[in-house]
């Protein structure tokens, strides 16, 4: 596996390179200390399997770089690795097409599991608290918490209300993707939706009309108990962490 690691802090870059290379004999890591160097590297080499991107770069916004790379290299997974663990940053990164968000405080074992999950076609999201700017809690958050954070960041009263309603309604209590009881076509749509593809592209790849895809997307969102694509990605990310093997077989 060839990894492009982008971080403008020399000590952190070197440390992360060492950690990631230690994950396996077949892991090769190339570092880039700026967005400009990363762009040049990707233009000159087309053999990377994964990009790890820091959000705080000296010459560019990490979010801008994420959006740029997802547009130019749609088949290349990009995972954000950041000192931030704010739910608002996680949601924004996933919304812009990141296949994962790994806080830098994450332990080596969790880092290895997260990268394995992403390379197997899953999405890794860290445990998140309800407050969009609060540090993550040690216990995994439910997808309801992520949805609440997106619905009303910074409004604690509203967040608490959403959480309470979610608990009363049994929101997102499914144990795994198989419990959603999606049809094979709905599963295909969900897999493409998780890749950030718009309805027109999904329709073209599956050979059906856009209106049909809209119906499938609506059914998938309803099954997940969410109301947007970003919420679906976060919900599936939490599910995958609880039952990774089921998720791997579903989306391979």
N, C-alpha and C positions, 0 to 999 in steps of 0.2 A: 504494500500500500504506500503510495507516494502522497505526502501531505505538504501543502504550502502553509506555513505559519506566518501570520502578519502581526507584528507587534513592534512599536517604536521604542520600547525600553530595552536596552541591550541585556541587562541582567535577567529580566523576565523572559526575554526571547531565548537566551541561552538555557535557562532553567527549564522552560517548557519544551525546548527541543530535546533536552536530555530525557525528560520524563516520557515524552511521546515516543521517542526512539526505543525506550526501554519497554514499551508495551509488547514488542514482538520482534523477532529477527527479520521479518519481512517488511518492517516499517521504516520508511525513509522520509526524513523531514528536511525541507529546505526553508530557511528563514528569509523573511523580507522585513526590513525595518521601516518601511514607508509604503503608502498607497502607490506612489509612483514606481517604486521598485517591484511591487507586486504586479502592477499592470504590465511592466516590461517582462517579468518572468512568465506570466501567463501567455503573453504574445509569442514568446520564444519557445515555450514548452507546452505541449498539449497532453501530457501523460499524467497529470495529477488526478488523484482519486478523491481528494478532499481538500477544502480550504478552511483553516481556522483563522478567524478574523477578530482582532481586538477592536472595540468601539472607539477607543480614545487614541487616535493617530494624530501625529503632529502636522501632517500636511493635508488631511482630509477628515471629514466626518465618517466614522465607521458605518453609519447607517446609509450614507450616500454611496460608499464603496460596496456595501451589501447589495443595494438596489442595482448598481451598475453591473456587478458581476453576475447577478441572477439574470439580468437581461442579456448580457453578452455570452454567458456560458450556462445556459439553462439546465444542462445535464450534469453540471459539476456541483455537488453538495457543498454548501457553505454553512459552517457552524460558528456562531459567535462565542468567543471566549473572553470574558470581561471581568473587571474588578467590580462592576455593578451587579447587584442581584435584585434590582427593583422590578416589580411586576410590570410596571409601565414599559420598561426597556425590553423585557422578555416578550411582551405582547407585540410591541412595535417590530422587533426583530422577526418574529414568526410571521407577522402580517406582511413583511417585506420579502418573505421567501426563505428565511433561514431554516435549516433542517434541524437546528438545535441551538440551545443557549446554555453554556457551561460557565458558571461563576468561577473565577480564578481560585477561590478558596476551596473549591471542590477537591476531595481527596483523590489519590491516584487510582484507587479501585473504582470509584464512581466515574472518574474520567475515562478509564478503560471501558467500562460498561456503556457509557454514553456514546463513545466513538463506535463501539461494536454495534450498538443499536442503530445509529445513523447509517453505517455502512451496510446494514441488513435491510435498509429501506424504512426504518422507523424514524420517529422524531423525538428528540430528547428535550424535555423542559424541566427545570429544577423545581423543587417545592417552592411554593409562593405563598405569601401572606396576603390578606385582603387589601392592605394599604399599598398603593402603587409605589410609594417611596420607602416603605418599611423593609427592614431586612427579612429574609426568608426565615420561616420557622423550621426547627429541626425535623419535624414530622412532615411527611408529604401532604400537600394541600389537595383538596378535591378540585375537580374541574369547575365546580360552582364558585369557588373562590376566585379562580382566574376570570371567569365570566363577570363576576361582580366587580372585580378590579377594572375590567374594561368598560363596564357599563357606567361607572361613576367614580373615576379616580379622584382621590382626595376628599370625597364626601363620606365621612365615616358613618354618619347616621343612615344614609341610603345604603351603604355597603352592608351594615348590620341587618337592615331590613331585608335586603336581597338574600343574605345568607340564611336568615331565619325562614323566609319563604321557601327557599331551596330545600332546607332540611325538612320542613313540614310536608313538602310535595314529594319527598324521596328523590330529589333531583340527582341525576348522575349516580345512581347506586348500582349500575351494572358492573359486574365483576370483570368482564372482558369483552373484546370485540365480538366474539361468537354469540354472546347473549343479546346482541342487538338484532339478530335475526334478519340481517339484510339479505336481499336477493343477490345472486351472482353479479347482475348488472349494477346494482347499487354498490356492491363491494368494489367493482371496477371504477365506478365514478368516484367513490371515496378515495381510492388509491391515487387517482389523478388529481383530485381536489387537494390532497395533502402535498402534492408536488407543486402547488401554486398555479396550476393551469386554469385559464378562464374557460367559461362554458363553450365558447366557439371551438377552442382547441380540443376539449374533451369530446365534443360532438363529432369533430372530424376524425379523431383517433378511434372512436367507437363506432363510427359509421351510422349515426342517428342524427335526428334534428336537434337544434338548440332547445326547442320547446320541450322535447323529451328529456334532455339533460336537466333543464330547470326543474322538471317534475321529480327526477331522481335526486337532485341536490336537496330539494325541499324535503323529500322523504328521509334522506340521510340525516339532515339537520334535526328533523323531528325525532328520529330514532336516538340521536345523541342527546336530545334535550337542550339544544342550543339554537341560536338564531343567526349566526354568521359563520363564515368560513374560518376566521381566526379563532373563534370559540371552538369550532370543530377540531382544529389542529391541536389546540391546547388540551381539549378533552381526550382526544385520542392519545396524545403524548402521555398524559397521566395514566391512561388505561394500559398503554404499552409497558410502562414502567412496572405496573403491577403484575402483568402477565406477558412478558416479552416473547416467550416461545409461541404463544397463540398469535401474536401480532406478526411475527416473522412469517409464519406459514400463511397467514391471510394475505399478505401483500407481496410475497415473492412472485 
